Amino acid sequence: MKYIFSPHGEHALIDFIDNQTLLAFDFDGTLAPIVPRPEDACAPTSMGRAMTHLTEVATVAVITGRAISDVRARLNFEPKYIVGNHGAEGIPGLTDKTGDSAEIAVWERQILAAWHTLPQGVKMENKQHSLSLHYRMTSNRDEAKLALHALLNQLQPSPRIIGGKCVVNLLPENSNDKFDALLALQRTERSSKALFVGDDETDEVVFRKALPDWLTIRVGQKDNSAASFYLNSQSEMALLVQRIDRLIRAHK
């Protein structure tokens, strides 16, 4: 990965960004900083202003692990598209995986039956199309992660497990993912190029499978990430959005 605000990164942005580029962003850790309690997450006012300005000249999408109903009010701006539950809801032209809710409910019952095996501070979140187990508030996160995976490996039917920052996400094996979402949005918009910015393991599926006409940026440098570029931290996101905005307006 190369730093996006380096000379190399600046040249990549100049060559790539124009008014035909679809712009897609993760929410937690990308548009909004990571907070101790997920229910407190919100895009900062400065980010909301920058993104509102960007939506005036570009096609913007938010692709998140949260449910659409949860994330919409946290954005402080109105993107053209919101895709939720890691791609399970809100993809144009694809049916939401409504049948998955029964599978989620089965896992929820199994986890609750074994809840006594998990350390205090674990929180479960049923998002209908996916299930998340948060362990940021536990006293020993490594221990909590091991206990969670020991339990989740016993679930039937076996879920698709995607890690994150102090969270484990469970999805049905046939669920759409963020890569499917971005590909569908690009086809719907007939965009010649797509940019995606994310920050953790839930976004690596996009980074790993990115097409030649995609530009990928990770919030936070990570040696084994498949993203092409990185930001040092979430605090640089507003600067990136403003730079993209200026480049697009230059093409108008």
Backbone as CSV, one residue per row, in Angstrom:
resi,resn,N_x,N_y,N_z,CA_x,CA_y,CA_z,C_x,C_y,C_z
1,MET,0.834,-1.195,0.000,0.000,0.000,0.000,0.875,1.253,0.000
2,LYS,0.368,2.283,-0.659,1.049,3.569,-0.688,0.141,4.623,-0.056
3,TYR,0.748,5.616,0.554,0.007,6.686,1.207,-0.692,7.532,0.152
4,ILE,-1.996,7.759,0.317,-2.770,8.434,-0.722,-2.384,9.900,-0.861
5,PHE,-1.824,10.512,0.195,-1.413,11.905,0.109,0.072,12.064,-0.234
6,SER,0.679,10.993,-0.709,2.042,11.071,-1.238,1.978,11.550,-2.686
7,PRO,3.106,11.931,-3.288,3.080,12.300,-4.713,2.492,11.200,-5.593
8,HIS,2.829,9.940,-5.279,2.280,8.828,-6.068,0.767,8.764,-5.921
9,GLY,0.285,8.926,-4.685,-1.146,8.886,-4.454,-1.868,10.048,-5.109
10,GLU,-1.261,11.212,-5.060,-1.866,12.386,-5.693,-1.996,12.183,-7.199
11,HIS,-0.980,11.615,-7.820,-1.058,11.341,-9.264,-2.144,10.315,-9.561
12,ALA,-2.290,9.326,-8.688,-3.334,8.317,-8.882,-4.721,8.946,-8.809
13,LEU,-4.928,9.834,-7.848,-6.219,10.511,-7.728,-6.501,11.377,-8.954
14,ILE,-5.513,12.123,-9.382,-5.699,12.994,-10.544,-6.054,12.179,-11.783
15,ASP,-5.374,11.049,-11.974,-5.631,10.206,-13.142,-6.976,9.487,-13.056
16,PHE,-7.446,9.231,-11.837,-8.596,8.352,-11.662,-9.917,9.093,-11.455
17,ILE,-9.897,10.170,-10.698,-11.134,10.819,-10.284,-11.647,11.769,-11.362
18,ASP,-12.897,11.560,-11.786,-13.595,12.505,-12.657,-15.082,12.337,-12.419
19,ASN,-15.905,12.970,-13.223,-17.352,12.933,-12.976,-18.003,11.631,-13.404
20,GLN,-17.226,10.666,-13.868,-17.755,9.334,-14.181,-17.381,8.305,-13.113
21,THR,-16.738,8.748,-12.041,-16.290,7.830,-10.999,-17.365,7.671,-9.931
22,LEU,-17.785,6.448,-9.698,-18.686,6.135,-8.591,-17.875,6.136,-7.301
23,LEU,-18.371,6.810,-6.279,-17.651,6.944,-5.015,-18.401,6.201,-3.911
24,ALA,-17.756,5.201,-3.319,-18.402,4.381,-2.293,-17.560,4.361,-1.024
25,PHE,-18.254,4.418,0.116,-17.573,4.523,1.406,-18.213,3.585,2.430
26,ASP,-17.384,2.966,3.231,-17.838,2.282,4.440,-18.252,3.361,5.448
27,PHE,-18.929,2.946,6.538,-19.352,3.924,7.547,-18.452,3.899,8.786
28,ASP,-18.572,2.865,9.617,-17.818,2.817,10.873,-16.317,2.743,10.611
29,GLY,-15.576,3.675,11.178,-14.133,3.704,10.987,-13.701,4.410,9.720
30,THR,-14.665,4.802,8.901,-14.365,5.479,7.635,-15.034,6.848,7.617
31,LEU,-16.331,6.885,7.428,-17.045,8.160,7.517,-17.218,8.609,8.957
32,ALA,-17.274,7.657,9.868,-17.424,7.956,11.296,-16.301,7.295,12.074
33,PRO,-15.786,7.951,13.106,-14.734,7.329,13.916,-15.283,6.164,14.722
34,ILE,-14.427,5.208,15.033,-14.800,4.103,15.909,-15.025,4.651,17.318
35,VAL,-16.121,4.233,17.933,-16.455,4.665,19.292,-16.662,3.426,20.164
36,PRO,-16.541,3.575,21.501,-16.692,2.409,22.386,-18.031,1.699,22.227
37,ARG,-19.099,2.467,22.051,-20.429,1.879,21.901,-20.929,2.131,20.477
38,PRO,-21.177,1.078,19.684,-21.607,1.266,18.292,-22.838,2.147,18.138
39,GLU,-23.721,2.133,19.132,-24.939,2.935,19.035,-24.668,4.435,19.126
40,ASP,-23.452,4.814,19.502,-23.100,6.231,19.596,-22.414,6.762,18.339
41,ALA,-22.176,5.929,17.366,-21.437,6.336,16.164,-22.239,7.326,15.329
42,CYS,-21.533,8.319,14.789,-22.165,9.318,13.930,-21.076,9.998,13.104
43,ALA,-21.383,10.303,11.862,-20.424,11.052,11.041,-20.266,12.449,11.628
44,PRO,-19.039,12.916,11.845,-18.827,14.264,12.385,-19.453,15.331,11.492
45,THR,-19.750,16.476,12.082,-20.359,17.573,11.327,-19.494,17.973,10.136
46,SER,-18.175,18.012,10.327,-17.278,18.378,9.227,-17.367,17.375,8.082
47,MET,-17.500,16.093,8.422,-17.640,15.065,7.396,-18.980,15.201,6.683
48,GLY,-20.031,15.460,7.446,-21.343,15.644,6.845,-21.357,16.792,5.848
49,ARG,-20.698,17.891,6.205,-20.628,19.039,5.283,-19.846,18.689,4.024
50,ALA,-18.697,18.027,4.211,-17.871,17.662,3.056,-18.611,16.696,2.133
51,MET,-19.307,15.722,2.720,-20.025,14.747,1.904,-21.244,15.369,1.230
52,THR,-21.931,16.278,1.908,-23.065,16.974,1.290,-22.599,17.738,0.069
53,HIS,-21.462,18.394,0.199,-20.877,19.137,-0.929,-20.532,18.181,-2.061
54,LEU,-19.984,17.024,-1.715,-19.585,16.046,-2.727,-20.794,15.489,-3.471
55,THR,-21.895,15.245,-2.771,-23.078,14.674,-3.425,-23.685,15.625,-4.460
56,GLU,-23.311,16.884,-4.417,-23.820,17.833,-5.411,-23.239,17.574,-6.799
57,VAL,-22.064,16.927,-6.849,-21.373,16.770,-8.133,-21.013,15.323,-8.458
58,ALA,-21.292,14.387,-7.532,-20.856,13.000,-7.739,-21.920,12.020,-7.276
59,THR,-21.817,10.803,-7.796,-22.666,9.707,-7.331,-21.982,9.060,-6.139
60,VAL,-22.640,9.120,-4.987,-22.055,8.661,-3.732,-22.882,7.519,-3.159
61,ALA,-22.196,6.496,-2.677,-22.841,5.357,-2.033,-22.183,5.081,-0.694
62,VAL,-22.971,4.628,0.256,-22.465,4.136,1.524,-22.758,2.642,1.569
63,ILE,-21.723,1.835,1.777,-21.855,0.377,1.834,-21.364,-0.047,3.206
64,THR,-22.278,-0.487,4.054,-21.983,-0.668,5.469,-22.475,-2.011,6.003
65,GLY,-21.897,-2.419,7.121,-22.379,-3.606,7.806,-23.626,-3.338,8.617
66,ARG,-23.916,-2.083,8.880,-25.125,-1.732,9.623,-26.370,-1.923,8.762
67,ALA,-27.500,-2.039,9.405,-28.770,-2.043,8.686,-29.017,-0.648,8.116
68,ILE,-29.704,-0.579,6.993,-30.002,0.717,6.385,-30.767,1.609,7.350
69,SER,-31.740,1.037,8.053,-32.551,1.819,8.982,-31.724,2.391,10.123
70,ASP,-30.629,1.737,10.454,-29.756,2.193,11.538,-28.816,3.295,11.074
71,VAL,-28.222,3.135,9.909,-27.150,4.039,9.498,-27.650,5.352,8.916
72,ARG,-28.849,5.354,8.331,-29.296,6.534,7.582,-29.231,7.824,8.416
73,ALA,-29.733,7.770,9.640,-29.776,8.978,10.474,-28.400,9.364,11.027
74,ARG,-27.419,8.495,10.892,-26.085,8.759,11.435,-25.162,9.462,10.438
75,LEU,-25.616,9.627,9.210,-24.733,10.095,8.151,-24.544,11.606,8.112
76,ASN,-25.589,12.370,8.418,-25.554,13.832,8.290,-25.451,14.292,6.834
77,PHE,-25.788,13.408,5.903,-25.876,13.769,4.490,-26.719,12.708,3.794
78,GLU,-27.094,12.974,2.530,-27.954,12.054,1.786,-27.224,11.490,0.573
79,PRO,-26.645,10.289,0.678,-26.025,9.671,-0.502,-27.110,9.167,-1.454
80,LYS,-26.737,8.909,-2.679,-27.706,8.367,-3.633,-28.086,6.944,-3.244
81,TYR,-27.108,6.171,-2.733,-27.354,4.773,-2.378,-26.868,4.497,-0.952
82,ILE,-27.644,3.698,-0.236,-27.191,3.112,1.020,-27.412,1.613,0.910
83,VAL,-26.337,0.856,1.030,-26.402,-0.605,1.019,-26.033,-1.073,2.424
84,GLY,-26.894,-1.880,3.038,-26.680,-2.295,4.417,-26.406,-3.772,4.580
85,ASN,-26.106,-4.166,5.824,-25.883,-5.560,6.174,-24.844,-6.229,5.276
86,HIS,-23.746,-5.512,5.023,-22.621,-6.050,4.247,-23.003,-6.380,2.804
87,GLY,-24.129,-5.856,2.331,-24.569,-6.131,0.965,-25.849,-6.926,0.874
88,ALA,-26.422,-7.302,2.014,-27.639,-8.122,2.015,-28.901,-7.313,1.751
89,GLU,-28.854,-5.999,1.885,-30.048,-5.181,1.615,-29.656,-3.879,0.919
90,GLY,-30.495,-3.512,-0.032,-30.338,-2.224,-0.684,-29.548,-2.216,-1.971
91,ILE,-29.194,-3.384,-2.523,-28.466,-3.416,-3.796,-29.468,-3.295,-4.940
92,PRO,-29.364,-2.267,-5.777,-30.301,-2.114,-6.897,-30.253,-3.331,-7.828
93,GLY,-31.419,-3.808,-8.181,-31.497,-4.919,-9.122,-31.310,-6.282,-8.512
94,LEU,-30.950,-6.353,-7.229,-30.798,-7.630,-6.552,-31.793,-7.717,-5.403
95,THR,-32.382,-8.866,-5.234,-33.369,-9.052,-4.180,-32.695,-9.104,-2.828
96,ASP,-33.255,-8.347,-1.865,-32.747,-8.435,-0.504,-32.915,-9.860,-0.001
97,LYS,-31.955,-10.326,0.783,-31.974,-11.705,1.259,-32.937,-11.844,2.445
98,THR,-34.239,-11.634,2.174,-35.222,-11.632,3.253,-35.352,-12.991,3.920
99,GLY,-35.064,-14.063,3.201,-35.166,-15.391,3.785,-34.088,-15.674,4.804
100,ASP,-33.047,-14.848,4.817,-31.937,-15.072,5.734,-32.315,-14.837,7.180
101,SER,-33.402,-14.098,7.426,-33.765,-13.748,8.793,-34.043,-14.983,9.641
102,ALA,-34.585,-16.048,9.024,-34.839,-17.282,9.771,-33.535,-17.918,10.226
103,GLU,-32.536,-17.909,9.372,-31.228,-18.450,9.714,-30.589,-17.638,10.844
104,ILE,-30.725,-16.317,10.760,-30.194,-15.446,11.803,-30.843,-15.766,13.141
105,ALA,-32.145,-15.975,13.126,-32.874,-16.275,14.365,-32.412,-17.591,14.976
106,VAL,-32.093,-18.581,14.146,-31.593,-19.867,14.646,-30.255,-19.667,15.354
107,TRP,-29.362,-18.904,14.732,-28.063,-18.641,15.369,-28.239,-17.877,16.671
108,GLU,-29.151,-16.922,16.676,-29.381,-16.127,17.887,-29.811,-17.020,19.050
109,ARG,-30.697,-17.969,18.790,-31.154,-18.878,19.846,-30.007,-19.752,20.347
110,GLN,-29.176,-20.250,19.434,-28.047,-21.092,19.839,-27.044,-20.307,20.677
111,ILE,-26.789,-19.061,20.285,-25.829,-18.236,21.024,-26.373,-17.901,22.408
112,LEU,-27.631,-17.554,22.491,-28.229,-17.225,23.790,-28.204,-18.431,24.732
113,ALA,-28.377,-19.625,24.176,-28.347,-20.838,25.010,-26.967,-21.068,25.616
114,ALA,-25.924,-20.547,24.948,-24.549,-20.723,25.436,-23.953,-19.399,25.918
115,TRP,-24.807,-18.439,26.197,-24.330,-17.098,26.566,-23.436,-17.119,27.807
116,HIS,-23.681,-18.071,28.697,-22.908,-18.164,29.946,-21.431,-18.471,29.694
117,THR,-21.096,-18.946,28.485,-19.703,-19.271,28.173,-18.915,-18.045,27.704
118,LEU,-19.607,-16.933,27.491,-18.963,-15.727,26.965,-18.646,-14.747,28.092
119,PRO,-17.561,-14.001,27.975,-17.202,-13.050,29.028,-18.175,-11.885,29.093
120,GLN,-18.223,-11.251,30.232,-19.086,-10.094,30.422,-18.640,-8.959,29.517
121,GLY,-19.605,-8.264,28.945,-19.305,-7.143,28.061,-19.572,-7.429,26.600
122,VAL,-19.763,-8.711,26.240,-20.126,-9.048,24.861,-21.562,-8.588,24.609
123,LYS,-21.794,-8.007,23.458,-23.130,-7.543,23.088,-23.515,-8.128,21.733
124,MET,-24.734,-8.659,21.649,-25.210,-9.237,20.392,-26.195,-8.274,19.730
125,GLU,-26.085,-8.135,18.410,-26.942,-7.241,17.640,-27.537,-8.003,16.454
126,ASN,-28.843,-8.187,16.469,-29.556,-8.853,15.383,-30.010,-7.796,14.382
127,LYS,-29.442,-7.849,13.169,-29.759,-6.862,12.140,-30.626,-7.472,11.039
128,GLN,-31.316,-8.536,11.352,-32.241,-9.267,10.477,-31.527,-10.034,9.380
129,HIS,-30.658,-9.384,8.637,-29.933,-10.054,7.563,-28.548,-10.513,7.993
130,SER,-28.102,-10.057,9.147,-26.813,-10.468,9.691,-26.863,-10.341,11.207
131,LEU,-25.878,-10.944,11.860,-25.797,-10.922,13.320,-24.391,-10.478,13.707
132,SER,-24.292,-9.525,14.619,-22.984,-9.027,15.051,-22.797,-9.238,16.541
133,LEU,-21.595,-9.643,16.912,-21.227,-9.803,18.316,-20.069,-8.862,18.608
134,HIS,-20.342,-7.852,19.433,-19.364,-6.825,19.758,-18.661,-7.187,21.063
135,TYR,-17.338,-7.019,21.097,-16.614,-7.331,22.329,-15.655,-6.215,22.743
136,ARG,-15.877,-5.008,22.244,-15.025,-3.868,22.585,-15.076,-3.544,24.076
137,MET,-16.221,-3.812,24.721,-16.395,-3.437,26.124,-15.987,-4.541,27.095
138,THR,-15.403,-5.633,26.614,-14.939,-6.697,27.510,-13.606,-6.310,28.148
139,SER,-13.293,-6.914,29.280,-12.054,-6.576,29.988,-10.824,-7.169,29.312
140,ASN,-10.988,-8.291,28.592,-9.880,-8.935,27.888,-10.363,-9.288,26.480
141,ARG,-10.011,-8.459,25.510,-10.549,-8.635,24.154,-10.023,-9.893,23.481
142,ASP,-8.765,-10.245,23.717,-8.219,-11.460,23.122,-8.964,-12.685,23.632
143,GLU,-9.216,-12.711,24.930,-9.956,-13.820,25.524,-11.378,-13.865,24.983
144,ALA,-11.999,-12.717,24.855,-13.365,-12.657,24.336,-13.435,-13.150,22.898
145,LYS,-12.462,-12.765,22.086,-12.436,-13.194,20.687,-12.314,-14.709,20.575
146,LEU,-11.442,-15.298,21.385,-11.280,-16.754,21.376,-12.567,-17.454,21.802
147,ALA,-13.212,-16.942,22.850,-14.454,-17.547,23.330,-15.556,-17.450,22.280
148,LEU,-15.620,-16.325,21.605,-16.631,-16.150,20.571,-16.424,-17.130,19.423
149,HIS,-15.200,-17.245,18.947,-14.947,-18.136,17.816,-15.170,-19.598,18.203
150,ALA,-14.865,-19.956,19.447,-15.127,-21.319,19.896,-16.614,-21.623,19.840
151,LEU,-17.430,-20.645,20.229,-18.879,-20.834,20.186,-19.404,-20.806,18.756
152,LEU,-18.947,-19.859,17.968,-19.475,-19.697,16.609,-19.135,-20.880,15.711
153,ASN,-18.019,-21.548,15.984,-17.651,-22.722,15.196,-18.575,-23.905,15.432
154,GLN,-19.409,-23.812,16.465,-20.354,-24.890,16.769,-21.743,-24.626,16.190
155,LEU,-21.966,-23.460,15.629,-23.303,-23.102,15.148,-23.699,-23.939,13.935
156,GLN,-24.987,-24.234,13.886,-25.567,-24.950,12.752,-26.835,-24.227,12.294
157,PRO,-26.941,-23.965,10.981,-25.946,-24.208,9.935,-24.748,-23.278,10.098
158,SER,-23.635,-23.659,9.545,-22.410,-22.873,9.699,-22.567,-21.509,9.036
159,PRO,-22.243,-20.442,9.758,-22.341,-19.108,9.163,-21.081,-18.716,8.420
160,ARG,-21.202,-17.718,7.602,-20.042,-17.040,7.047,-19.605,-16.020,8.092
161,ILE,-18.363,-16.096,8.551,-17.888,-15.244,9.632,-16.912,-14.210,9.080
162,ILE,-17.202,-12.937,9.357,-16.335,-11.839,8.920,-15.937,-11.047,10.152
163,GLY,-14.643,-10.940,10.387,-14.159,-10.194,11.534,-14.180,-8.703,11.289
164,GLY,-13.960,-7.953,12.341,-13.897,-6.503,12.261,-13.143,-5.977,13.464
165,LYS,-13.269,-4.699,13.734,-12.611,-4.090,14.879,-13.448,-4.328,16.123
166,CYS,-13.049,-5.358,16.881,-13.752,-5.760,18.114,-15.188,-6.163,17.827
167,VAL,-15.410,-6.796,16.688,-16.732,-7.308,16.336,-16.564,-8.532,15.447
168,VAL,-17.480,-9.474,15.583,-17.535,-10.635,14.705,-18.914,-10.625,14.052
169,ASN,-18.947,-10.719,12.725,-20.199,-10.655,11.977,-20.542,-12.012,11.404
170,LEU,-21.805,-12.409,11.523,-22.277,-13.683,11.006,-23.262,-13.432,9.877
171,LEU,-23.006,-14.061,8.720,-23.881,-13.937,7.571,-24.143,-15.319,6.983
172,PRO,-25.315,-15.525,6.377,-25.553,-16.776,5.656,-24.536,-16.944,4.530
173,GLU,-24.208,-18.177,4.221,-23.162,-18.470,3.238,-23.453,-17.866,1.871
174,ASN,-24.744,-17.735,1.505,-25.077,-17.245,0.163,-25.342,-15.746,0.132
175,SER,-24.999,-15.027,1.186,-25.271,-13.588,1.234,-24.443,-12.827,0.214
176,ASN,-25.039,-11.740,-0.296,-24.245,-10.787,-1.057,-23.218,-10.166,-0.111
177,ASP,-22.124,-9.663,-0.666,-21.142,-8.982,0.158,-20.866,-7.590,-0.413
178,LYS,-19.917,-6.879,0.161,-19.651,-5.510,-0.262,-19.107,-5.444,-1.688
179,PHE,-18.386,-6.462,-2.096,-17.922,-6.509,-3.484,-19.117,-6.602,-4.429
180,ASP,-20.059,-7.506,-4.127,-21.264,-7.629,-4.953,-22.000,-6.300,-5.023
181,ALA,-22.053,-5.610,-3.884,-22.764,-4.339,-3.832,-22.122,-3.301,-4.741
182,LEU,-20.810,-3.143,-4.630,-20.138,-2.130,-5.438,-20.228,-2.456,-6.924
183,LEU,-20.089,-3.721,-7.272,-20.190,-4.126,-8.672,-21.579,-3.817,-9.222
184,ALA,-22.623,-4.119,-8.440,-23.992,-3.850,-8.877,-24.244,-2.352,-9.031
185,LEU,-23.720,-1.561,-8.101,-23.898,-0.115,-8.195,-23.192,0.455,-9.418
186,GLN,-21.999,-0.036,-9.699,-21.269,0.444,-10.874,-22.046,0.125,-12.152
187,ARG,-22.615,-1.062,-12.212,-23.397,-1.445,-13.395,-24.669,-0.628,-13.502
188,THR,-25.329,-0.391,-12.378,-26.552,0.409,-12.377,-26.284,1.824,-12.871
189,GLU,-25.186,2.406,-12.403,-24.835,3.779,-12.770,-24.115,3.867,-14.116
190,ARG,-23.677,2.713,-14.626,-22.879,2.682,-15.851,-21.645,3.579,-15.704
191,SER,-21.067,3.513,-14.519,-19.861,4.294,-14.232,-18.650,3.599,-14.824
192,SER,-17.748,4.390,-15.364,-16.550,3.804,-15.967,-15.538,3.377,-14.907
193,LYS,-15.646,3.960,-13.690,-14.692,3.678,-12.625,-15.401,3.729,-11.275
194,ALA,-14.790,3.084,-10.276,-15.356,3.110,-8.929,-14.236,3.232,-7.904
195,LEU,-14.468,4.061,-6.902,-13.560,4.203,-5.768,-14.250,3.648,-4.533
196,PHE,-13.493,2.930,-3.704,-14.042,2.414,-2.445,-13.057,2.698,-1.320
197,VAL,-13.590,3.229,-0.212,-12.791,3.505,0.971,-13.385,2.740,2.155
198,GLY,-12.556,1.936,2.819,-12.990,1.179,3.985,-11.861,1.077,4.985
199,ASP,-12.126,0.330,6.078,-11.117,0.366,7.144,-10.806,-0.955,7.824
200,ASP,-11.564,-2.024,7.571,-11.255,-3.242,8.327,-11.531,-4.496,7.513
201,GLU,-11.596,-5.639,8.202,-11.710,-6.932,7.519,-12.984,-7.041,6.687
202,THR,-14.046,-6.382,7.105,-15.293,-6.449,6.335,-15.150,-5.789,4.964
203,ASP,-14.125,-4.940,4.805,-13.895,-4.254,3.541,-12.832,-4.934,2.679
204,GLU,-12.117,-5.881,3.273,-11.049,-6.544,2.518,-11.573,-7.353,1.341
205,VAL,-12.829,-7.805,1.410,-13.390,-8.540,0.273,-13.408,-7.648,-0.970
206,VAL,-13.653,-6.351,-0.783,-13.614,-5.411,-1.907,-12.173,-5.184,-2.344
207,PHE,-11.289,-4.987,-1.376,-9.887,-4.751,-1.718,-9.286,-5.939,-2.477
208,ARG,-9.601,-7.152,-2.019,-9.017,-8.360,-2.636,-9.549,-8.606,-4.041
209,LYS,-10.837,-8.331,-4.251,-11.479,-8.665,-5.524,-11.641,-7.456,-6.442
210,ALA,-11.011,-6.358,-6.099,-11.181,-5.119,-6.863,-10.869,-5.306,-8.338
211,LEU,-11.689,-4.713,-9.182,-11.498,-4.780,-10.626,-10.437,-3.764,-11.057
212,PRO,-9.913,-3.909,-12.264,-8.873,-2.975,-12.735,-9.333,-1.525,-12.773
213,ASP,-10.642,-1.296,-12.936,-11.150,0.079,-12.993,-11.658,0.558,-11.633
214,TRP,-11.154,-0.028,-10.544,-11.474,0.406,-9.188,-10.212,0.946,-8.511
215,LEU,-10.409,1.927,-7.656,-9.338,2.447,-6.806,-9.743,2.199,-5.355
216,THR,-8.888,1.539,-4.578,-9.235,1.177,-3.203,-8.297,1.864,-2.215
217,ILE,-8.898,2.353,-1.142,-8.147,3.070,-0.103,-8.563,2.529,1.260
218,ARG,-7.580,2.210,2.084,-7.867,1.710,3.429,-7.558,2.796,4.458
219,VAL,-8.437,2.959,5.421,-8.187,3.869,6.537,-7.334,3.121,7.560
220,GLY,-6.084,3.500,7.659,-5.151,2.803,8.531,-4.265,1.864,7.729
221,GLN,-2.967,2.008,7.879,-2.028,1.155,7.148,-2.004,-0.246,7.752
222,LYS,-1.983,-1.248,6.885,-1.922,-2.634,7.334,-1.130,-3.422,6.306
223,ASP,-0.109,-4.130,6.757,0.820,-4.787,5.840,0.146,-5.795,4.915
224,ASN,-0.805,-6.553,5.440,-1.409,-7.605,4.609,-2.720,-7.190,3.966
225,SER,-3.022,-5.902,3.959,-4.232,-5.440,3.289,-4.044,-5.482,1.776
226,ALA,-5.132,-5.731,1.064,-5.091,-5.756,-0.402,-5.429,-4.401,-1.008
227,ALA,-5.693,-3.399,-0.180,-5.992,-2.067,-0.702,-4.766,-1.483,-1.398
228,SER,-5.000,-0.618,-2.376,-3.898,-0.015,-3.120,-3.254,1.132,-2.359
229,PHE,-4.067,1.888,-1.604,-3.575,3.061,-0.895,-4.116,3.074,0.526
230,TYR,-3.575,3.942,1.351,-4.050,4.049,2.730,-4.040,5.491,3.196
231,LEU,-4.874,5.747,4.205,-4.828,6.964,5.000,-4.227,6.607,6.343
232,ASN,-3.609,7.567,6.991,-3.043,7.283,8.309,-4.120,7.035,9.357
233,SER,-5.218,7.772,9.269,-6.272,7.643,10.267,-7.581,8.183,9.721
234,GLN,-8.661,7.925,10.465,-9.981,8.396,10.063,-10.049,9.917,10.036
235,SER,-9.220,10.576,10.809,-9.237,12.036,10.855,-8.838,12.661,9.512
236,GLU,-8.221,11.888,8.617,-7.841,12.396,7.297,-8.951,12.239,6.257
237,MET,-10.054,11.616,6.652,-11.120,11.354,5.681,-11.708,12.631,5.088
238,ALA,-11.945,13.639,5.917,-12.522,14.883,5.407,-11.602,15.519,4.360
239,LEU,-10.287,15.444,4.583,-9.331,15.975,3.609,-9.418,15.217,2.291
240,LEU,-9.555,13.904,2.375,-9.674,13.097,1.162,-10.942,13.456,0.395
241,VAL,-12.061,13.559,1.107,-13.329,13.900,0.460,-13.232,15.266,-0.210
242,GLN,-12.640,16.224,0.463,-12.496,17.559,-0.118,-11.600,17.537,-1.357
243,ARG,-10.540,16.723,-1.332,-9.657,16.629,-2.496,-10.394,16.000,-3.672
244,ILE,-11.157,14.950,-3.410,-11.945,14.313,-4.466,-12.954,15.301,-5.042
245,ASP,-13.602,16.061,-4.179,-14.589,17.051,-4.605,-13.964,18.065,-5.558
246,ARG,-12.782,18.564,-5.215,-12.123,19.551,-6.076,-11.759,18.961,-7.442
247,LEU,-11.316,17.716,-7.435,-10.946,17.077,-8.705,-12.174,16.892,-9.606
248,ILE,-13.292,16.510,-9.027,-14.502,16.317,-9.833,-14.996,17.650,-10.381
249,ARG,-14.990,18.681,-9.552,-15.463,19.993,-10.018,-14.568,20.544,-11.119
250,ALA,-13.316,20.151,-11.113,-12.407,20.592,-12.172,-12.782,20.006,-13.527
251,HIS,-13.540,18.899,-13.520,-13.959,18.251,-14.763,-15.303,18.759,-15.256
252,LYS,-15.982,19.558,-14.436,-17.308,20.059,-14.836,-17.182,21.139,-15.908
